Amino acid sequence: MDINIPTHLMKALKACRTLPSVPAVVMQVLELSQDPDIGTAKISKVIIKDPALTARILKVANSAWCGVQREVTTLDQAVNLLGLNGTMSLALSFSLVRRLQKAGGPAFDHQTYWRRSVIAGTAAKSVTADPRSAKQDELFLAGLLQDIGMLVLSEAMPAYGQMAASAADSHKALLEIERKELGTDHAQVGAWHLARWGLPNRLVEAIRDSHELSAIEEPLAKSIAVGGWIADIWINPDTAAATELAAQSAKALLGLSSEQLNKVLTATVAALAQTTENLDISIGDEAMVSRLLDQAREAIMEINLRALQEVRSYAAQAHCDALTLLYNRTYLNQALEEQLAKSQAARQPLTLIFLDIDKFKSINDAYGHSGGDGVLVSVAQAIRSATRNTDIIARFGGDEFVVLLGDTGEQIGAEIAERIRSTVAKQLHNAGTGNCIHVTVSVGLTTMMPGSGIRSAKELLEIADRRLYAAKIAGRNRVAQAS
């Protein structure tokens, strides 16, 4: 198995005589777990050697979690009820937590470590689509052990507790510090140590890969990675940032939507009380856990809102003319087809105004293209100020503009067209480098009325274009309503 640990650190790990160890009963359970034909009798025979573990399994079997209707009095009954995977997972988890709570250097924050580990295991279990799946037990165990490398490093390196503290309870920051200072991270160290214990390869590899998003391929590793980032919501003081990172990893690795992540968070919190009781471990105040869940939900809402705003922004940019910030021709074509169909179905009038700037070429010649751009922007602003909020204004191309007036007849359309012409003519327009000039526009107008015979958007545009040309021929700076 490929594990990346620098030589100098490997020497320190191998030389350490106080690395976390496993009880004999756990080693026997691990050996039995490799046997595909293992039966409940063999499991019970090993477990019963440990009175505390036996009592714990019987207590779990009789808890509301298992939903039994009559008391389970023998270990064989409990193992049959929990199943082989469930029994082995509980045996390993309880025994390891009992032993490992004593591990770690004096400067190491044990409470934070175990809170994150238990929540990570519970969350990894909660992401499973089928809550009755036997894989849940495997996910919980892997999630619980994914950070065991921190305990290992704490024993082998007296200064590791201070290194972890410098990350200020941000797991992402801790990984960055470890990789910079140690040339590896605690996931790699943990995988090495668990391989020495004889944990199944699939679990060791999943734990090894669980902290490197770009390297994760196996479903087991993806689930425990997401479980770890979810746990950080309850550890990192910046709940919003931790929630966003969890949401990103859940989406990238498991394809979970924000709504699905919210359900996973809720399921995780709901399962924590039973999990901590099963393992006989405290992870802190229940009110704190619930409060941070509320904060995470608020953060998810904020993420959704921001994503929606970004989508709308991208859509607006795609439909927007970069210079004038009016709609572009692509959007106009779409809106025109929709408005035409709507007007025809409702038998309502639809008016289209087509205009362009008179003698625009001479403006470009006199003031350069930057001056011409300034005039285009200024004219666009004048058109916007002369129209209604419901009107659709677009830059058709070059110095041509189109205004689409829904449910508007020819008379009101002509009034708006004249208002546009007059506003443009009266206003001074910035042609750059301090040059303010007067410009005029020629306007063509057409209205589709019920029974007018106009059938298509193309026809509506062509009629308005012809009338624009007629306004040019008639002397410019005017509105033409008839051919």
C-alpha positions in Angstrom: 0.0 0.0 0.0 1.4 3.4 -1.0 1.7 5.7 2.1 3.6 9.0 1.9 5.6 9.6 5.1 9.1 11.2 5.0 11.9 9.0 6.2 12.8 11.2 9.2 9.2 11.1 10.4 8.9 7.4 9.9 12.0 6.8 12.0 10.4 8.9 14.8 7.1 6.9 14.5 8.8 3.5 14.7 11.0 4.6 17.6 8.0 5.7 19.7 7.0 3.2 22.3 3.8 4.9 23.4 1.8 4.8 20.1 -1.9 4.0 20.5 -2.3 0.2 20.9 -5.4 -2.0 20.6 -6.7 -4.4 23.3 -6.3 -8.1 22.7 -10.0 -8.6 22.2 -9.9 -6.0 19.3 -7.1 -7.8 17.6 -9.1 -11.1 17.8 -12.2 -9.4 16.4 -10.1 -7.9 13.6 -8.7 -11.4 12.8 -12.2 -12.8 12.8 -13.5 -10.0 10.5 -11.2 -11.4 7.7 -13.1 -14.7 7.7 -16.0 -14.5 5.3 -17.6 -17.6 7.0 -17.4 -16.3 10.5 -20.4 -17.1 12.7 -22.0 -15.5 15.7 -20.8 -18.1 18.1 -17.1 -17.4 17.4 -17.7 -13.6 17.7 -19.5 -14.1 21.0 -16.7 -16.4 22.3 -14.2 -13.6 21.8 -16.3 -10.7 23.0 -17.3 -12.4 26.2 -13.7 -12.3 27.4 -14.2 -8.5 27.9 -16.9 -7.9 30.5 -17.2 -4.1 29.8 -17.6 -4.8 26.0 -20.1 -7.6 26.7 -22.1 -5.3 28.9 -22.0 -2.5 26.3 -23.2 -4.8 23.5 -26.1 -6.0 25.6 -27.0 -2.5 26.6 -27.1 -1.4 22.9 -29.1 -4.4 21.9 -31.7 -3.5 24.5 -31.8 0.2 23.6 -34.6 2.0 21.7 -32.2 2.2 18.8 -32.7 -1.6 18.2 -36.4 -1.5 18.8 -36.6 -4.8 20.7 -39.9 -5.8 22.2 -38.5 -8.1 24.9 -35.3 -8.1 26.8 -32.1 -9.5 25.2 -30.4 -11.5 27.9 -27.6 -13.3 26.2 -24.6 -12.2 24.1 -25.6 -14.6 21.3 -29.0 -13.0 21.1 -27.4 -9.5 21.0 -25.0 -10.5 18.2 -27.8 -12.0 16.2 -29.8 -8.8 16.6 -27.0 -6.4 15.8 -25.7 -8.6 12.9 -22.0 -9.5 12.4 -21.0 -6.1 10.8 -22.9 -4.2 13.5 -21.4 -6.2 16.3 -17.8 -6.0 15.0 -18.2 -2.3 14.4 -19.5 -1.7 17.9 -16.9 -3.9 19.4 -14.1 -2.2 17.6 -15.4 1.3 18.2 -16.2 1.0 21.9 -12.9 -0.8 22.7 -10.8 1.6 20.7 -12.5 4.7 22.1 -12.1 3.3 25.6 -8.3 2.6 25.0 -7.5 5.7 22.8 -9.1 8.2 25.2 -5.9 7.7 27.2 -3.7 8.4 24.2 -2.2 11.7 23.0 0.3 14.1 24.5 -0.6 16.5 27.4 -0.8 19.5 25.1 -3.2 17.7 22.8 -6.9 18.8 22.8 -8.6 15.5 23.5 -12.1 16.8 23.8 -12.1 18.5 20.4 -10.5 15.4 18.9 -13.1 13.0 20.1 -16.0 15.4 19.3 -14.9 15.6 15.7 -14.2 11.9 15.5 -17.6 10.8 16.8 -19.5 13.4 14.7 -17.4 12.4 11.6 -18.3 8.7 12.1 -22.0 9.5 12.6 -22.1 11.8 9.6 -20.3 9.3 7.4 -23.0 6.8 8.4 -25.8 9.3 7.7 -24.8 10.0 4.1 -25.7 6.4 3.2 -28.8 6.3 1.0 -30.1 3.1 2.7 -30.1 3.5 6.5 -30.4 -0.3 6.9 -27.3 -0.9 4.8 -24.6 -3.0 6.5 -22.0 -0.6 5.1 -23.2 2.0 7.6 -21.3 0.2 10.4 -18.1 0.2 8.3 -18.6 3.8 7.4 -19.0 4.7 11.1 -15.8 2.9 12.1 -13.8 4.4 9.3 -15.2 7.9 10.0 -14.4 7.5 13.7 -10.8 6.5 13.0 -10.0 8.8 10.1 -8.1 11.2 12.3 -6.3 8.7 14.5 -3.0 9.9 12.9 -3.4 13.0 15.1 -3.1 10.8 18.2 -0.1 9.0 16.7 1.7 12.2 15.9 0.8 13.6 19.4 2.7 10.7 21.0 5.6 10.7 18.6 6.1 14.4 18.5 5.8 16.4 21.7 5.3 19.6 19.8 2.4 18.3 17.8 -0.3 19.5 20.3 0.9 23.1 19.8 1.0 22.6 16.0 -2.6 21.4 16.1 -3.6 24.3 18.3 -2.1 26.8 15.9 -4.8 25.7 13.3 -7.4 27.3 15.5 -9.8 24.3 15.2 -9.8 24.5 11.4 -9.1 21.0 10.0 -8.3 22.5 6.6 -5.7 24.8 8.2 -4.3 21.9 10.2 -3.7 19.9 7.0 -1.9 22.8 5.4 0.3 23.2 8.5 1.1 19.5 8.6 2.0 19.2 4.9 4.2 22.3 5.2 6.0 21.3 8.4 6.0 17.5 8.2 5.8 16.8 4.5 2.7 14.6 5.1 -0.5 14.8 7.0 -2.2 12.9 9.8 -4.4 10.9 7.3 -1.2 9.3 5.9 0.2 8.6 9.4 -3.1 7.2 10.6 -3.3 4.8 7.6 0.2 3.6 8.3 -0.7 2.9 12.0 -4.0 1.2 11.2 -2.3 -1.0 8.6 0.1 -2.1 11.4 -3.0 -3.0 13.5 -4.3 -5.3 10.7 -7.4 -3.2 9.8 -8.8 -4.3 6.5 -7.1 -2.7 3.5 -10.3 -1.1 2.2 -10.7 0.8 5.4 -7.0 1.8 5.6 -6.9 3.1 2.1 -10.2 5.0 2.6 -8.7 6.7 5.7 -5.5 7.4 3.8 -7.3 9.2 1.0 -10.0 10.8 3.1 -8.3 14.2 3.4 -7.3 14.7 -0.2 -10.3 15.6 -2.3 -8.5 15.3 -5.7 -7.3 11.7 -4.9 -10.5 10.2 -3.7 -12.1 7.6 -6.0 -13.6 4.8 -3.8 -17.2 5.4 -2.4 -16.1 4.5 1.1 -13.4 7.2 1.1 -15.8 9.7 -0.4 -18.3 9.1 2.4 -15.9 9.4 5.3 -14.3 12.5 3.7 -17.7 14.2 3.6 -18.3 13.0 7.1 -15.1 14.6 8.3 -15.9 18.0 6.7 -19.4 17.9 8.1 -17.9 17.3 11.6 -15.8 20.5 11.1 -19.1 22.4 11.2 -19.2 21.6 15.0 -15.5 22.2 15.5 -14.5 25.2 13.4 -15.4 28.5 15.1 -16.3 29.9 11.6 -19.5 27.8 11.2 -20.4 29.4 7.9 -17.0 28.7 6.3 -17.0 25.1 7.5 -20.5 24.6 6.2 -19.5 26.0 2.8 -16.5 23.6 2.6 -18.8 20.7 3.7 -21.3 21.6 1.0 -18.6 21.8 -1.6 -17.1 18.4 -0.7 -20.6 16.8 -0.5 -21.5 18.1 -3.9 -18.1 17.2 -5.5 -17.8 13.7 -4.0 -21.3 12.5 -3.5 -23.4 14.8 -5.7 -25.4 16.0 -2.7 -27.6 19.1 -3.2 -27.9 21.6 -0.4 -31.3 20.2 0.5 -29.8 16.7 0.8 -26.9 18.0 2.9 -29.4 19.6 5.2 -31.1 16.2 5.7 -27.7 14.6 6.4 -27.0 17.3 9.0 -30.3 16.7 10.7 -29.9 12.9 10.6 -26.4 13.3 12.1 -27.6 15.4 15.0 -30.6 13.0 15.6 -28.2 10.0 15.8 -25.5 11.6 18.0 -27.2 11.0 21.3 -27.5 7.3 20.7 -24.0 7.1 19.3 -22.4 8.8 22.3 -24.4 6.5 24.6 -23.3 3.4 22.7 -19.7 4.4 23.0 -20.0 5.8 26.5 -18.4 9.1 25.5 -19.4 12.7 25.9 -18.8 15.2 23.1 -20.3 18.3 24.8 -23.5 20.1 25.4 -26.5 19.0 23.4 -27.7 22.5 23.2 -24.4 23.5 21.6 -24.8 20.8 19.0 -28.4 21.9 18.1 -27.4 25.6 18.0 -24.6 24.9 15.5 -27.0 22.9 13.4 -29.2 26.0 13.2 -26.2 28.1 12.2 -25.3 25.5 9.5 -28.8 25.6 8.1 -28.6 29.4 7.9 -25.2 29.0 6.2 -26.7 26.6 3.7 -29.5 29.1 3.0 -26.9 31.8 2.4 -25.0 29.5 0.1 -28.1 28.7 -1.9 -29.0 32.4 -2.1 -25.5 33.3 -3.3 -25.5 30.5 -5.9 -28.9 31.7 -7.2 -27.6 35.3 -7.4 -24.5 34.1 -9.3 -26.7 32.1 -11.7 -28.9 35.2 -12.3 -25.8 37.3 -12.7 -24.3 35.0 -15.3 -27.6 34.8 -17.1 -27.9 38.6 -17.1 -24.3 38.9 -18.4 -25.1 36.4 -21.2 -28.1 38.5 -22.2 -26.4 41.9 -21.7 -24.6 44.1 -24.1 -21.2 44.7 -22.6 -21.0 48.4 -23.6 -24.4 49.9 -23.0 -25.6 47.3 -20.4 -28.9 47.0 -22.3 -30.1 43.6 -23.5 -28.3 42.2 -26.5 -29.7 41.0 -29.7 -29.7 37.3 -28.6 -32.0 38.2 -25.7 -34.1 40.4 -27.9 -34.8 37.6 -30.4 -35.9 35.4 -27.6 -38.1 38.0 -25.9 -39.6 39.1 -29.2 -40.8 35.5 -30.0 -42.2 35.2 -26.4 -44.0 38.5 -26.5 -45.4 37.9 -29.9 -46.8 34.5 -28.9 -48.2 36.0 -25.7 -49.8 39.0 -27.5 -51.3 36.8 -30.2 -52.8 34.4 -27.6 -54.3 37.2 -25.5 -55.2 39.2 -28.6 -53.3 42.2 -27.2 -51.3 44.8 -29.2 -47.5 44.7 -29.4 -45.4 47.7 -30.5 -41.8 47.7 -31.6 -39.6 50.8 -31.9 -36.5 50.7 -34.1 -34.1 53.6 -33.9 -30.5 54.5 -34.7 -28.2 57.5 -34.2 -28.1 59.9 -37.0 -24.7 60.4 -38.8 -23.0 58.1 -36.3 -20.1 57.5 -38.6 -19.2 61.2 -38.5 -19.1 61.1 -34.7 -16.6 58.2 -34.8 -14.6 60.1 -37.4 -14.5 63.2 -35.3 -14.0 61.8 -31.8 -12.7 58.3 -32.4 -14.2 55.0 -31.5 -13.9 55.8 -27.7 -15.9 58.9 -28.3 -18.4 57.0 -30.3 -18.7 54.4 -27.5 -19.3 57.2 -25.0 -22.2 58.5 -27.2 -23.7 55.0 -27.4 -23.7 54.7 -23.6 -25.2 58.1 -23.2 -28.0 57.5 -25.8 -28.7 54.1 -24.1 -29.2 55.9 -20.8 -31.5 58.5 -22.5 -33.6 55.7 -24.0 -33.9 54.0 -20.6 -35.0 57.3 -19.0 -37.7 57.9 -21.6 -39.3 54.4 -21.4 -41.2 52.4 -18.8 -39.8 49.8 -16.4 -41.8 47.1 -18.2 -40.4 47.9 -21.6 -37.6 45.8 -23.1 -34.7 47.8 -24.5 -31.9 46.2 -26.5 -28.9 47.2 -28.5 -29.7 45.6 -31.9 -26.1 46.2 -33.3 -23.8 49.1 -34.0 -25.8 52.3 -33.3 -29.2 50.6 -33.6 -31.6 50.1 -30.7 -34.9 48.3 -30.3 -37.6 49.0 -27.7 -40.3 46.4 -27.3 -43.6 47.6 -25.8 -45.9 44.8 -24.6 -49.7 45.3 -24.5 -49.2 48.8 -26.0 -51.1 50.2 -29.0 -49.9 52.4 -31.7 -50.9 55.7 -30.1 -49.1 55.2 -26.8 -46.3 53.6 -28.7 -45.9 56.7 -30.8 -45.9 58.9 -27.7 -43.1 56.8 -26.2 -41.2 56.9 -29.4 -41.5 60.7 -29.6 -40.4 60.9 -26.0 -37.3 58.9 -26.8 -36.5 61.1 -29.8 -37.0 64.3 -27.8 -35.0 63.1 -24.8 -32.0 62.1 -27.0 -32.1 65.4 -28.9 -32.2 67.7 -25.9 -29.5 65.9 -23.9 -25.8 66.6 -24.2 -23.9 63.3 -24.8 -20.3 62.6 -23.7 -18.0 62.0 -26.6 -14.9 61.6 -24.5 -12.0 63.9 -23.5 -14.4 66.6 -22.3 -16.4 66.8 -25.5 -20.2 67.0 -25.0 -22.3 67.0 -28.1 -25.9 67.0 -29.3 -27.0 64.0 -31.3 -30.3 62.9 -32.8 -32.0 59.6 -33.6 -34.4 58.5 -36.3 -37.2 56.2 -35.2 -39.4 53.6 -37.0 -42.5 52.3 -35.3 -44.8 49.4 -36.0 -47.7 47.9 -34.0 -49.1 44.4 -34.3 -52.9 44.6 -33.6 -55.3 41.6 -33.5 -56.1 41.0 -37.2 -53.3 43.2 -38.5 -51.9 40.3 -40.5 -48.4 40.4 -38.9 -47.5 36.8 -38.2 -43.8 36.7 -37.2 -41.1 38.5 -35.2 -39.1 38.9 -38.4 -42.0 40.6 -40.1 -42.5 43.0 -37.2 -38.8 44.0 -37.3 -38.7 44.4 -41.0 -41.7 46.8 -41.0 -40.2 48.9 -38.2 -36.8 48.9 -40.1 -38.5 50.2 -43.2 -40.2 53.0 -41.3 -36.8 53.9 -39.7 -35.4 54.2 -43.2 -38.4 56.4 -44.1 -37.6 58.7 -41.2 -34.0 58.9 -42.5 -35.2 59.8 -46.0 -37.6 62.4 -44.6 -34.8 64.3 -42.9 -33.8 62.4 -39.8 -34.5 63.3 -36.1 -38.1 62.2 -36.5 -40.6 59.2 -35.9 -42.1 57.4 -38.8 -45.3 55.4 -38.2 -46.3 54.5 -41.8 -44.5 53.1 -44.8 
